[in-house]
Structures are given as structure tokens and as C-alpha cells.
Amino acid sequence: MPIHSTPPSPGQHQDHGPAPRGVDAVTVPVAPGKAAQLLDPAVLRDMQRDFSDAATVRQFARDFCADLPGKIDRLDLRLGEGDAAGAEDAVLSVTTSAAMVGALRLGQAGRATLRLVTTGDLEGARRSVTLLRACADDTVRTLQEPSGQP
């Protein structure tokens, strides 16, 4: 499975100072301002070694891709309702499933959203859903590429 990095273009905020106010940037602790690698291909490769049928892992990745938009919609709904406990549960569902397929950037975006939820900043968490959706779209697109299949 290839690793597709998306380096920021010149002038993007990731390379030029702090993110604009209201934007929750996803960063790598050892490289502030840099987005995490999109996928860790070793996660699905390791899963393939655990199952005798590679089709099982492909189906797992397809199910992840199919379920992800609904998980994020549920998070957005809970945030819109002001339901912090429901939002926390929804974002944990996203981060857990992201870890299971090796979606590093999505997991990082989910943890950033979780921090906002747990500190009571539901409005900030609502704004961060845009980043979460973008990470999810990139992840799904990459997993669905013929070369992105485990």
C-alpha cells in the first residue's frame, strides 16, 4: 500500500506560522506544524498476516470506508445538539476505527477533536469536524485506490 503524503503548498499556514484562529491544526509532536503521514501501510499488512484470507482484510478496509461518513455525521449531530458525552463517544469511534486501519492523520485529527470536546469547547470541536472530514475523504480515497488495497 503506497504512502501518499500531501506536503503543503508554499503559503499554506502549516509552513508559515501558527494556524489561523479557529482552525485546529493536526500536528506531529516531533514536527510541529506538519501533518501526520496519511496511512501506515504496516497496519493492514500485519492484519493480513493474522488472517488466512486476504479478502477478509480487504472487506475490513471496505467496511471502514463505508462506515466512516456515518460516524462523522453522528459526531457532527451530537456536537450540534450540545451533547458532549455523545460527541465524545462518536469521536472515539472514529479514532478507534482509524487506528485499526492505520489511518494516522485521521486518528490525529480525531484526537484533536476529542481534546476540544473533553475541555468543553464544543464550538471549536464543531469547527474541527471540517478537518476531520477532509482527513476522512483523503483516507477513503487512498484506501480505495487499486494500489491502496491491502
N, C-alpha and C positions, 0 to 999 in steps of 0.2 A: 504494500500500500504506500503510495507516494506521500511525502510530506509537502504540503503546499504552504509556503509562507507568503504572507502578504505584507511586504515591507511598506511603510508609509511613504507616500509621495512627498517630495520637498514641499514644505509649507504646512504639512499636517501638524496638528498640535502634539502628536506623540514625540516628535523630534525637536520641537521648538517651544520648550517651556511647559508650564502646567496646563492641564486640560481646562477648557473654559468652565466657568462656574455653572453648576447644574449637570455636568457630564461626569459620570462615574467611569474613569478610565480603568481598564483591566491591565494590571502590570505584573511583571515578573519580579519577585522580591530582589533577586540579584541584579536585575537590569531595569531599574525604574524607568517607566515610560515606554517600555517595549511590550508588545502583545506576546502572549504565550504562543508556542507552536500550536497549530490548529489541532492536529491529531498525533497521538503516539501510536504508530503502527504496531509496536510490540504488544500492545494490549490484545488486539484481535488475533495476532499471530499466536500469542500464548494460549488464548482461548481455543484456537484450532488444534493445538497440541493436546488439549484436555478432552476433546470430543473426537470420536472416530469418524464422524461425518462432517465434512467442511460445510455442507449445506445448512447444518444447524447454526453455525456461526453467521453465515450469510443471512439466514432468516432472522436471527437475533438483531443484526445490524439493520435489516429492513424494518423490523418491528420498532426499533428505536426511532428510525426516521419517520415512520408513520405516526407514532405516538407523541413525538416531541412538540408539534404545534399545539396540540390539545393541552399539554402540560403547561406550556407558556400562557395559553389563553386562560387557563384556570388561575394561574398566578396573577395575571392582569385583572381578572374578575375579582379575586379576593382583595387585591390592593384597592381596586375601585370601590369596594364595599367597606374599606377600612378594617378588614378582618386580618389583623396581624398574625394570629395563630394559623389561620387558613393559608395566608400568604407564606408563612414560614414552612408549613407542610408542603405547599406547592413548589417552592423553590428548592427545598431539599430533594424532592422527587426529580427535579431537573438535574441537580448536581450529582445525585447518586447514579442516575442512568448515564450521565455524561462520563463519569468515571468508569463505568462498566464497559464503554466502547472506546475509551481512550481519548475522549473529546476534551483536551486540556484547556483550550481557550474558552469553551462553553462552560466548563466547570469553574474556571476562574471568574467568568462573568457572573455565574450563579452565586459564587461565594461573595462577590462584591455586593450583589443584590441582597443576599442574606444578611450581611453586616448592616445594611441600611434598615432592613426590616427589624432586626433584633435591637437596634438602637432607637427604634420608634420613628424613623424618617420614612414614612410610607410614601410621601410625595416624591422624595428622592428615589425610592425603590421603583415607583411608577415610571419615573423618567429612565431608570436604568433598564427597563424592560425592552426599550428600543435597541440597546446594545445587545441584550440577551437574544433578541430575535435575529439580529444581524449575525451573531455568532452561530446561532442555530441554523440559519439559512446556509452559511458557508460550510458548516459541518455536514449537513444533509447533502448538499451538492457534492462535496468531496467524497462522501461515503457512497453516493450513487454513481459516481464516475466508474466506468468499466475498470480502470486501473486502481480505483479506490476500494474495490471489493476485497474482503479478506481472502 
